[in-house]
Amino acid sequence: MNGHYRIAALAGDGIGQEVLPAATRVLDTVADRFGFRLSWTDFDWGSDFFRAHGRMMPEDGIDQLAEHDAIFLGAVGTPGIPDAETLWGLLIPIRRSFLQYINLRPVRSLPQVHSPLEDKRPLDIVIVRENVEGEYSEVGGRLYRGRPEEVAIQEAVFTRAGVSRAAQYAFRLATERQGTLVSATKSNGIVYSMPFWDEVVSEVAAQHPGVAWRSVLIDALAAEFVLRPQGLDVVVASNLFGDILSDLAGAITGSIGVAPSANLNPEGEYPSMFEPVHGSAPDIAGKGIANPVGQIWSGAMMLRHLGQPEAADAVEAAFEAVLSEGVATKDLGGRATTQEFTTAVITTLEGQA
């Protein structure tokens, strides 16, 4: 046995309850092939739990998750419950309690996933998003609610430690890839936090002379994502900018619905969490047609983080091979159900052995 990993499985809401079990089948198959074991603990936390208990997870939920080596999340969110409850009651507390300060979002061209761009050259970009501070802080408030003079204040919080560790991770990643990096900024308009971001990133860059890097204003960078994305490799960005750019990157490759993500505590002091970028998609939930690629790909990222890179590569090669054969779900123009696509991936994995 090459390893035994305890995984907390949170299917969550909507299609998460369909794609997460599909992905666990794939991961169990590859674990058998490579001689390691995944022990799954299912947690029924999410919107149904909220309706029953008034909260998204139990008071000791973080303590329960801490007993695991990784967290595998499906989707969070449902009509009728505000995002402030669903996201801030489950996803964000997990990220911050476990110091998952890196949100890693790779996007690349996949077979059967057609880019809307005229230039059909393949894309391969990784967005490194600072994940626990920045614009998504909890500092601020609202005064005089409902009155003409009502005011809302939201503070962005940037720390030297937070910016530095995100930049260090991104530069190390760039040395393993093509050796180029872009830092997203807006220092010509946001006069304190963004110049500070630029200064810290520049200090980190000096420690990595082998990486060619540049700082680009976020509006110009958004245009570059559309006009010249083939020149992009690693992009490091603040919480808000990274969130927006990663969705844009998914869109230009052809589908946000297949994109994976990892919420990483790189040092391994706490469990990291892996989830697809797509939402709970309540409009198709329960129909058996949800695309499981984002969840499966997120599972591959989890295996790589856990120290099983060969198994991760095999999973990615398997779902890409299935797509190449023209097997795809409805969102990609195919006819396969969630289960049919998953079974095809498993069959391919078994055939690779």
N, C-alpha and C positions, 0 to 999 in steps of 0.2 A: 504494500500500500504506500503510495507516494504522497499521502496527505489526507487529512480529514478536516473538512471545513464546515462550520456551523453557520447556516445562512438564515436570516430572518426574512420571511417572505410576506410582503404587504401588497396584496393585489389592489386594494383600495377601491376605486369607483369605476363605473362604466366599463369600458373595454379592458381596463386593467384586470378585471376578473376573468377575462378570456385570454389575453395575450401572456399574462404571467404564468399560468399553468402550462400553456403551450411552450414557453421558453424553458421552464424547468424540465420538461420532457427532453428537450434538446440537450440541456446541460447534464442531465443524468446519463444520457447516452454517451456523451463525450467523456464523462468521468469514468464510466465503465471501460471505455476504450483505452484511456491513458492511465488507469490504475489508481485513481484517487476517489474519494468519497465526499459527497455533499449531503449533509443532514439538514433538512428543511424544517423550520418552525413557522407555521402559518399564524398570522395575526389578522383578525377581522376588523382592524381599525380603519376608519374612513367615515364617509358621510352617514352610512347606516348606523354606525356606532355613535355618531354625533346626535342623530335623531333619538336614539335610545338613552344616551347618557349626558347629553349636553356638552360634550367635548370630543375631540377627534381621536384621542387615545387616553388610556388611564393615567392617573397621576404619576404612577411609577413606570410609565411607558419607556422613558429613556433608560432607566435601570434595566428593564427587561431586554431592550435591544443591545445594551452594552455587553451582554453575555455572548454575543455572536461575533463571528469573524467578518461578516459583511451583511449588508441590508440590500434586498432586491425589491424594488418598488414598482408597482404597475402604473397607476394614475390617480390623481387626486382632483376632486371637484365635481359638483353636481348642481343642476338647476335648483333654485330655491334656497340654497345656502350660500351666503356671501363668500367670496374668495378670502376675505380677511379671516374668516373662521376656518376654512378648509386648509389653506396654505400656511397660515400663521399658527394653526393648531396642530400641524403634523410635520409637513415638509421642512419648514424653516427652523423649528425647534430642533429637529434632528441634525440639520446641517450645522447649527451653531453650538449645540451641546457637545457634538463630537468633533468640533473644530475642522470640519470638512471645508477647508479654506480654498481649495481648488475645485472649480467646476470645469471639467474637461469635456469638450464637445467636438469630436471629429466629424467631418463631413467629406465624402468623396463620391465620385461618380460610380454608380452601380448599374449593372445590366438591367434593362427593362425599365429603368427610371430615367425619364427623358427630361433633360434640362430645358428650360424655356429660353435659354440664351442662344443666339445665332451661332456663336463659336462653340463647337462641339468638342473641343479638346478636353480631356479629362481634368477633373478638379480633385485636389487632395489638400484640405486645409484643416488645421486644428486650432480651435479657439480656446485659450486658457483664460478663464473668467475668475476674477477674485470673487469669493463666494459668501463671505460672512460679514462684510462691512460696506463701505462705500455709500452709494445712494440709497441702499435698502436698509438703512438703519432704523432703529426704533426710537430715535430722538426727535421730538417735536410734539405737536398737538394741535387742537382746534379750540378756538375761543368764540364765544357769542354765537353759538349754533342757531341757525335759523333767522338771525337778525341781519339787517343790511350791512352791518360792519363786521360780519363773520370773517374770521381769518384762519387759514391753515398754514402751519409751519412744519416743514420737513427738513431735517438737517442731514447732510451727507457727512459721513465720518471716514476719514482716511488716516491710517496710522503708518508710521515708518515700517513697523514690523509687518503689517498686513500687505502693503504694497511690495516690500522687498521680497517676502517669501513667494508671492505670486510671480514676480518677475524672475526670481531665481529658478523657479520650476519651469517657467516658459523658456528661459535661455538654455537650461539643461536639455529640455526637450528638443529645442532647435539644433543643438549639437548632434543629436541622434538622428535628425531628419536631414533637411537640405541645407541647414546652416544659415537660414534667414529668418528674420523676425520683424514684425510690425507692432508698434505700441499705439493703441488708440488713445487719443487725447482730445481736449477742447480747451487748451490753455489760452486761446485768444479770447475766450468769452467767459470762462469760469475761472475767476482770477486768483483763487487760493488753492483749492484742492487739486486742480489739474496741473498747474505749474509744480506743485509738490509731487504729484505723480510722476511728472516728467523728470524731475531732479533725481528721485529715487531710482527710477528705471535706468537713467543714465549712469548712476553709480554702479548698479548691478551689471550693466552692459560692459563697463570697464574691466570687470572680472572675467569676461567671456570674449576675449579678443578674436576668437575664431568665428564668431557669429556676426554676420552683416545685418545691421538693424537700422530702422528708421522710425521716427515718430510722425504720425499722420493724424490730422484733425478728423474727428469722427464723421463729419459730413462728407469730406473728401474721400474718406475710407469707405463709406457706404457706397459712393459712386464707383470706387475702384472694385468693390465686390461684384458689381454688375458689369462693369466695362472691361476689367483686366484681372479677373480672379485667378487665372492660371499662374500669375506671378506671386501668389500668396502661399505661405507655408504655415508658420506659427504666428498667431495673433494673440497678444496679451491685452486684456482690457479690464476696466473696472466692472463692478457688479451689473450696473445698468447697461453700459455699452456692450459688455460681453453677452448679456441676455439678448439684446436686439440683434447684434451681429450674427450670433449663432443661428437664430431663426432665419435671418436673411441668407446665410450660407446654405442652410438646408433647402430653402426655396430655390436658389439658383442651381442646385444640383438636381432638382426635380421634385422633391417631396420632403416636407418637414416630418411627415409621418413615419419615415424610416430612420430618423436620426437618433443616435444613442447619447447618453451622457453619464458621467461619473462625478460624484461628489466625494472628493478625496481628502482624507487625512494622510498625507504622504508618509509621515513617520510611522504610521501604524499604531499609534498610541490608542486610537479609538477606531471602531469599525467605519468603513467607508460605505457609501450608498450608491447604487446603480439603478438608473431609470431611463426609459425612453423620453425623448423631448416632447412627444405628442401628448395631448390632454386625454381626458376621459371619454371624449366623443360620444356624448349621450344619444346623439341622433342615430348611431348605428349599434349601440350597445345591445347585446342579446341576440343579434342577428347572425352571429357566426362568421362575419365577413371582415373582421378587423385584421389589419396587417400586423403580423407579429415580428417583423424584421427589426424594428427599433428595440423591442424588448430582448430579442435574441442577441442582437449586436451589443446591447448593454450587458448582457450576460457574458459575452466574450470579453468585454472590458473587465468585468469582475474576475474572471478566471485569470486574466493577465496580471491584475493587481494581486491576486492571491498566490502568484508564483507558478502559474501553469500556462506559460506563453504558447507552447506547442498545441495545447488543447484549444486555446483562444484562436490561434491561427486556423485550426481545423474547422471550428464553428463558422468563422467568417468565410472561409473557402467554400463551405457547404452551402450556406444560404446564397452566396454569389453564384455558385454553380446551378442551383435550382432556378434562380432568376434568369440565368443565361439560357436555360432550357425553355424559357417562356412561361414557366409556372409562376403566377402572380395573383395577388388578390385584386378585388374590384377597383380599388383606388389607383392601382397601377395599370389598369386596363385589362386585367386578367379575369379569370372566372373561378379561381381556387378559393375555397373557404379557408378560414384560419387553420382548421385542423388538417385540411388537405395540404396546405403549404408546409405546415409543421412536420407532417408525416414524410413529405418529400425531403425535407432537410435531414430528418433522422435516417431515412433510407440512404441518402448520400453519405452521411457520416459513417454508417455501418459498412458501406461499400468501400470507403477509403482505407479501412483497417487492413 
